[in-house]
């Protein structure tokens, strides 16, 4: 019996050690940024495409204060309530002292400067598909924005979801750089894919999730329950949305639907951001959405 217990104990230690290694954060190496110098003007477009202000501006922000990224917005989910942090240029409460590499790893790998996992309420599972140069440009732009001295608040997440190390297991299951739609696409559709599947992170809201919060890519952009429990988020594939590519592009710029309704809810923020992009990008998003395999549910 003693030998059996010893063997079981050894196996348990090996298992724990393996799990510890497998759930380690996986940041990009410093060499990933070799030769890259941030361009804040390009970074402003990355900022708009990524919808950064939509989450990180204060809940009461208006058009004049939308670039004051002090955080505080609350996002209720089945796993708890996540509170957007301060990502302003403040060196104490924001990210003013972060290096380009630290910002890139936060955005694209969900890893903090201290080496901890971020919760995937921060959509790094989409941002991982972005170009590193774009995120370096974003970092340059963020440094031009006002410093906000509001401290970030702790997320309201209970056991077992408050065990950050377990997020390494979630990343093993759901975090990868692969494109969702891999069918043959033309140059315009490829640009649309880069935006929709990457920076614009449309799938984070419009794709259903499994019990662990991972995207069900078999129903990509096929609509989902609202994480807050209030209503649903629509299917935007051609299996449900019968708008033309031109209709979609117009909506992304103006917020007007073909039936002369207007965008509501979170889409107000999305349209505001999309309107800042070049017309070619909105056209590319529309072309990609028409090329996505239809979901009819």
C-alpha atoms as one frame of an Amber mdcrd trajectory, in Angstrom:
protein
   0.000   0.000   0.000   2.834   2.366   0.849   4.444   1.854  -2.556   1.089
   2.421  -4.273   0.537   5.703  -2.434   4.074   6.776  -3.247   3.516   5.992
  -6.929   0.209   7.836  -6.970   1.818  10.799  -5.269   4.627  10.842  -7.806
   2.134  10.664 -10.681   0.148  13.525  -9.168   3.287  15.638  -8.904   4.207
  14.867 -12.506   0.676  15.758 -13.575   0.752  19.033 -11.678   4.167  19.861
 -13.074   3.008  19.142 -16.623  -0.120  21.238 -16.145   1.997  24.075 -14.736
   4.258  24.037 -17.781   1.393  23.748 -20.276  -0.475  26.681 -18.750   2.489
  29.060 -18.753   1.959  32.346 -20.634   3.364  32.280 -24.174   4.496  35.826
 -24.991   6.085  36.847 -28.255   9.871  37.239 -28.152  11.494  40.653 -28.383
  12.770  39.737 -31.844   9.180  39.932 -33.124   9.517  43.718 -33.012  12.877
  43.942 -34.776  12.955  46.913 -37.135   9.490  48.153 -36.169   8.961  51.817
 -35.277   5.475  52.914 -34.278   3.590  55.386 -36.462   0.899  57.149 -34.388
  -0.992  58.293 -37.489  -1.421  54.691 -38.632  -2.014  53.736 -35.022  -5.098
  55.968 -34.945  -6.677  53.756 -37.629  -5.716  50.613 -35.707  -7.285  52.174
 -32.602 -10.527  52.771 -34.505 -10.597  49.318 -36.096  -9.936  47.679 -32.733
 -12.700  49.619 -30.997 -10.421  50.446 -28.060 -12.387  53.486 -26.885 -15.660
  51.546 -26.950 -14.493  49.498 -23.970 -11.827  51.580 -22.265 -13.358  55.059
 -22.236 -15.260  55.860 -19.060 -18.956  54.812 -19.074 -20.063  58.459 -19.125
 -17.634  59.499 -21.900 -18.891  61.677 -24.737 -17.311  62.517 -28.098 -14.881
  64.933 -26.446 -13.702  62.477 -23.777 -13.805  59.232 -25.768 -10.006  59.284
 -25.979  -9.673  59.447 -22.179  -9.097  55.751 -21.612  -9.544  55.540 -17.861
 -11.671  52.392 -18.031 -14.495  51.511 -15.668 -17.055  50.008 -18.043 -18.631
  46.872 -16.637 -19.273  43.753 -18.735 -21.541  41.170 -17.163 -21.104  37.554
 -18.237 -21.899  34.069 -16.953 -18.356  33.924 -15.542 -18.583  37.170 -13.596
 -18.360  40.894 -14.205 -15.298  42.209 -15.998 -14.309  45.853 -15.619 -12.300
  47.555 -18.354  -8.956  48.812 -17.022  -7.227  52.130 -17.461  -5.103  51.963
 -20.633  -4.333  55.673 -20.796  -0.827  57.101 -20.994  -0.717  57.649 -17.230
   2.482  55.980 -15.952   0.977  54.923 -12.620  -2.608  53.900 -13.287  -2.394
  53.366 -17.040   0.145  51.907 -19.446   2.379  54.940 -19.841   5.455  53.033
 -18.685   4.839  49.923 -20.790   7.220  49.049 -23.598   6.085  48.261 -27.126
   6.735  44.580 -26.449   4.617  44.624 -23.299   1.730  46.253 -25.181   2.033
  43.803 -28.079   1.994  40.820 -25.713  -0.990  42.173 -23.818  -2.979  42.757
 -27.004  -1.958  39.713 -29.048  -1.177  37.108 -26.390  -3.250  38.166 -23.379
  -0.150  38.350 -21.186   0.474  41.144 -18.673   3.884  42.790 -18.144   4.109
  40.753 -14.926   3.585  37.519 -16.858  -0.014  36.814 -15.822  -2.844  35.740
 -18.099  -5.543  38.263 -18.981  -9.149  37.145 -19.151 -10.458  36.621 -22.699
 -13.082  39.299 -22.101 -10.166  41.236 -23.598 -10.484  39.955 -27.193  -6.906
  38.821 -27.709  -8.290  35.619 -29.240  -9.054  37.847 -32.239  -6.197  40.319
 -31.898  -3.731  37.427 -32.122  -4.386  37.515 -35.894  -3.338  41.160 -36.171
  -0.046  42.256 -37.696   2.581  42.990 -35.026   3.445  46.217 -36.870  -0.162
  47.380 -36.438   0.020  46.913 -32.675   3.333  48.770 -32.486   1.617  51.613
 -34.352  -1.265  51.384 -31.879   1.186  51.689 -28.980   2.618  54.858 -30.542
  -0.874  56.341 -30.867  -1.917  55.423 -27.316   1.031  57.435 -26.014  -0.398
  60.560 -27.648  -3.670  60.329 -25.731  -4.433  62.030 -22.399  -3.240  60.515
 -19.142  -6.077  59.561 -16.801  -5.375  59.030 -13.103  -8.352  56.781 -12.394
  -7.184  53.483 -10.848  -8.275  50.272 -12.567 -10.815  48.213 -10.633 -10.585
  44.497  -9.912 -12.816  42.168 -11.893 -15.700  40.664  -9.948 -15.026  37.020
 -10.703 -15.483  34.180  -8.235 -13.938  30.750  -7.814 -12.818  28.873  -9.903
 -12.684  31.543 -12.626 -10.477  33.759 -10.469  -7.586  31.284 -10.840  -5.611
  33.087 -13.502  -3.304  30.169 -14.213  -6.267  28.137 -15.455  -6.572  30.587
 -18.340  -3.494  28.940 -19.779  -5.647  25.856 -20.307  -8.319  27.972 -21.985
  -5.680  29.379 -24.317  -4.464  25.873 -25.195  -7.992  25.031 -26.294  -9.092
  28.217 -28.015  -6.219  30.608 -28.749  -4.636  30.230 -32.172  -3.588  32.343
 -35.128  -5.435  30.344 -37.789  -7.910  32.118 -40.031 -11.511  31.001 -39.532
 -12.523  31.251 -43.177  -9.904  29.509 -45.287 -11.779  29.220 -48.576 -10.298
  30.936 -51.625 -10.720  34.689 -51.292  -9.773  37.602 -53.521  -7.564  40.469
 -52.341 -10.487  42.591 -51.117 -12.033  39.692 -49.185  -8.647  38.892 -47.640
  -8.397  42.453 -46.348 -11.922  42.102 -44.964 -10.910  38.866 -43.245  -7.915
  40.578 -41.651 -10.258  43.144 -40.129 -13.266  40.993 -39.212 -11.318  38.049
 -37.804  -8.560  40.238 -36.343  -8.635  43.857 -35.257 -12.383  44.466 -35.561
 -13.024  41.199 -33.616 -16.576  40.862 -34.950 -16.740  37.203 -34.022 -16.339
  37.976 -30.334 -19.961  39.108 -30.241 -21.562  37.593 -33.340 -20.400  33.978
 -32.894 -21.974  31.596 -30.334 -19.810  30.228 -27.535 -19.506  26.872 -25.834
 -19.775  26.185 -22.123 -16.148  27.236 -21.588 -16.568  30.523 -23.440 -14.755
  29.422 -26.588 -16.129  30.454 -29.981 -18.092  27.841 -31.926 -16.371  28.512
 -35.205 -18.604  26.011 -37.003 -21.292  28.719 -36.664 -18.922  31.607 -37.378
 -20.766  34.956 -37.228 -24.057  33.063 -36.970 -25.414  35.054 -34.042 -25.134
  34.564 -30.301 -26.708  35.162 -26.943 -25.821  38.489 -25.367 -23.282  37.759
 -22.573 -25.259  40.040 -20.274 -28.283  37.781 -20.734 -30.266  40.582 -22.363
 -31.401  39.538 -25.843 -29.357  38.160 -28.719 -26.688  39.373 -31.142 -27.695
  38.832 -34.788 -26.473  36.424 -37.420 -24.504  38.518 -39.939 -23.830  35.797
 -42.501 -25.745  35.583 -45.767 -27.740  32.742 -44.237 -29.735  35.355 -42.349
 -28.624  38.830 -43.431 -29.901  39.543 -46.929 -28.211  42.934 -47.345 -25.999
  43.576 -50.347 -22.314  44.351 -49.900 -23.127  47.988 -50.645 -25.835  47.975
 -47.943 -23.336  46.640 -45.408 -20.694  49.219 -46.302 -23.222  52.055 -46.033
 -24.406  50.785 -42.652 -20.839  50.635 -41.324 -20.323  54.268 -42.259 -23.700
  55.819 -41.481 -25.526  53.420 -39.161 -28.519  53.370 -41.532 -29.983  50.018
 -42.561 -31.582  49.418 -45.995 -34.978  49.816 -44.310 -33.910  53.235 -42.913
 -33.622  52.003 -39.353 -30.552  53.050 -37.365 -27.897  51.189 -35.428 -28.583
  50.725 -31.736 -26.873  49.369 -28.648 -23.179  48.514 -28.950 -23.347  48.883
 -32.729 -23.497  52.652 -32.260 -19.894  52.482 -31.048 -18.912  50.077 -33.815
 -20.305  52.332 -36.537 -18.595  55.351 -35.020 -15.292  53.493 -35.234 -15.861
  51.997 -38.681 -16.708  55.430 -40.090 -13.132  56.525 -39.307 -11.631  53.843
 -41.552 -10.977  54.259 -45.276 -13.932  53.443 -47.518 -11.857  50.608 -48.952
 -11.793  48.912 -45.535 -15.562  49.114 -45.107 -15.986  47.716 -48.611 -13.549
  44.941 -47.751 -15.473  44.021 -44.598 -18.691  43.903 -46.607 -17.108  41.724
 -49.301 -15.746  39.323 -46.690 -19.117  39.023 -44.917 -20.729  38.070 -48.241
 -18.033  35.389 -48.690 -18.453  33.832 -45.224 -20.192  30.420 -45.331 -23.866
  31.020 -44.522 -25.257  30.025 -41.141 -29.003  29.486 -41.273 -29.833  29.017
 -37.579
